[in-house]
Amino acid sequence: MDANEINGVFQELSGIPADPPVKREQCYRCRRPLTVCWCPFLPREPLQVKCSIVILQHPGEEKRCLRTAPMLEYSLPKENFFLFRGRRFSSGTIQGHVASARLQQCTFTKNLFPLALK
């Protein structure tokens, strides 16, 4: 490459706008693009449930596009929904979360997913 070609490359690069591209408008609630926002399909009032739901969520899952944990959060009463994020949950940590969620008062507790098999 000679000096003129290098100069031309730099001229081209200097013409690229520095501003980030314009993103699609997002819903303020679910943070999804408005064209695929699921908020209109959620119940207007929280569902009245007799149980508490505890979700132990890996931090990487929060960035996924489906965002099912917020769907539950917006559909259930605040006192019945508990979301804990972390990479590892020891049995002591889980027991602490369950105790804080008042699940020790329940007559039964179910682990829906994932189920650790040994």
SVG drawing of the C-alpha trace seen along z (x, -y; Angstrom):
<svg xmlns="http://www.w3.org/2000/svg" viewBox="-57 -12 61 52">
<polyline fill="none" stroke="black" stroke-width="0.4" points="0.0,0.0 1.4,-3.4 0.8,-6.6 -2.2,-7.6 -4.0,-4.4 -3.4,-4.6 -4.6,-8.2 -7.7,-7.1 -8.5,-4.4 -8.2,-7.0 -10.4,-9.4 -13.1,-6.6 -12.8,-5.8 -13.1,-9.5 -16.4,-9.6 -18.0,-6.9 -20.4,-8.5 -19.2,-8.2 -22.8,-8.1 -24.2,-4.6 -27.0,-3.4 -30.5,-4.3 -32.1,-1.4 -35.8,-0.4 -38.0,-1.9 -38.3,0.2 -41.1,0.7 -40.3,-1.0 -41.7,2.0 -40.4,5.2 -37.5,3.6 -38.3,5.4 -38.8,3.7 -42.3,2.3 -43.1,4.6 -42.6,7.7 -43.7,6.3 -45.7,8.8 -47.0,6.3 -50.5,6.0 -51.0,9.8 -50.2,9.8 -53.0,9.5 -54.0,6.0 -54.1,6.9 -51.7,9.4 -53.0,13.0 -54.2,14.0 -52.2,17.2 -51.9,19.2 -48.3,20.1 -45.0,18.2 -42.7,18.6 -38.9,18.4 -36.7,18.2 -32.9,18.8 -31.6,17.2 -28.1,17.2 -27.0,13.6 -26.6,14.5 -30.2,15.5 -31.2,11.9 -29.9,10.9 -31.8,13.4 -34.5,12.1 -37.5,14.1 -37.2,12.6 -39.8,15.0 -38.8,14.1 -40.1,10.5 -43.3,11.9 -43.9,13.7 -42.9,10.7 -45.4,8.5 -48.2,11.1 -47.9,12.0 -48.3,10.1 -45.0,8.7 -45.4,10.7 -45.6,14.0 -42.7,13.6 -39.0,13.8 -36.1,13.5 -32.6,14.2 -29.7,13.9 -26.4,15.7 -23.9,18.1 -24.0,20.7 -26.4,21.5 -25.3,23.7 -27.9,25.6 -27.3,23.0 -27.9,20.1 -31.0,21.7 -32.3,22.4 -31.7,18.7 -33.6,17.6 -36.4,20.0 -36.6,18.8 -36.7,15.2 -39.5,16.1 -41.6,17.6 -41.8,20.9 -40.9,22.8 -44.5,22.3 -45.8,24.3 -46.8,27.9 -44.9,28.8 -42.4,27.2 -41.7,28.3 -38.6,27.8 -39.8,27.5 -36.6,26.9 -33.8,27.7 -33.8,30.9 -30.4,32.1 -30.0,35.8 -27.1,37.7"/>
</svg>
